[in-house]
Amino acid sequence: MTTLTNLQPAPVIDETVRLLTEHYVFPEIAKQLADLPRQRLAEGAYDVDSAEELARLVTADLQSVSDDKHLRLKYHADPVSPGEGAATLESIRRDFDTSLGGAPRVELLDGGVVVVELAPMLFPLDRAAEPLSAALTLASRARALIVDLRGNPGRRPGHRHLRLQLPPGRAHPPQLRSPYASG
């Protein structure tokens, strides 16, 4: 574990807030996310001796607002190259394109049952809304819908709840079933 003797949390918080404000998928949550670290910095909550501890505290604060377990501040003893970040973004773009925007399969089964697979991840809605809407539009006349999340390792904030709306002409609300894992 590396301990920094003159850790200055303000520049770290400023950069974290800037990145959240510019890049977080939900602007209204980004505002809340930006406010909390600034407040905690002013309170002295980030006056710690190690970068690891600062990262842990900031991560806990961010996740307390967003409930997004993928959102975190990480400390790396060795600097992360800009190329590494660009490679990660390119990998996500490639996954988006090769999975048809996160809905790689819409299949009609016997009895009017439709399977919609959401994988390999739930992409930001500003990008995924169109392909997800297309997949669900195809499935809208089904007698039953199965949403297959087995190939999806995680979730994004805002995807926790699925808003269901009855299509025109549907008299009965859909029946929601608990997740089922086949063995």
DALINDA-V620227 format. One record per pair of residues at least 6 apart in sequence whose C-alpha atoms are under 6 Angstrom apart, sorted by the first residue. I is the first residue (numbers start at 1). J is the second residue. Records with the same first field share a line. If there is no record, write none. Layout:
I = J ; J
This chain:
3 = 50
4 = 50
17 = 34
20 = 30
21 = 30
24 = 30
33 = 62
52 = 75
55 = 73 ; 74
59 = 72 ; 73
68 = 157
96 = 102
101 = 128 ; 131
102 = 118 ; 119
103 = 117 ; 118
105 = 116 ; 117
106 = 115 ; 116
107 = 114 ; 115
108 = 114
112 = 142 ; 143
113 = 142 ; 143 ; 144 ; 145
114 = 139 ; 142 ; 145
115 = 145 ; 146 ; 147
116 = 147
117 = 147 ; 148
118 = 149
119 = 151 ; 152
120 = 151 ; 152
121 = 152
